[in-house]
Amino acid sequence: MAAETARRIRHSVVRPSDDARKNAAAALQRALDRRDNGGSTGH
């Protein structure tokens, strides 16, 4: 049964805390802003 062994099962899903998610979102936004010739600050 090769088809059965190819399926992956995640036993524990680690969800990031709310603070970690907010920090990641803020970091992503800063990175996008830097790419956007000035970003939110307009420099």
C-alpha positions in Angstrom: 0.0 0.0 0.0 2.3 2.7 -1.2 -0.5 5.2 -1.5 -1.1 4.9 2.3 2.5 5.6 3.2 2.7 8.7 1.0 0.0 10.5 3.0 1.4 12.7 5.7 -0.3 13.2 9.0 0.4 16.2 11.2 -0.1 15.1 14.8 0.6 18.4 16.4 0.0 21.7 14.7 1.9 24.5 16.4 -0.1 27.7 16.1 1.9 30.9 16.7 0.7 33.2 19.5 -1.2 36.3 18.7 1.9 38.5 19.5 4.1 36.4 17.2 1.5 36.7 14.4 1.3 40.4 14.8 5.1 40.8 14.8 5.3 38.7 11.7 2.6 40.7 10.0 4.4 44.0 11.0 7.7 42.7 9.7 6.1 41.6 6.4 4.5 45.1 6.1 7.8 46.8 6.7 9.5 44.7 4.1 6.8 45.4 1.6 7.0 49.1 2.4 10.8 49.2 1.8 10.3 47.6 -1.6 7.6 50.2 -2.4 10.0 53.2 -2.7 9.2 54.8 0.6 6.4 52.8 1.9 4.1 54.1 4.6 6.5 56.8 5.9 6.8 58.4 2.5 10.6 58.9 2.6 
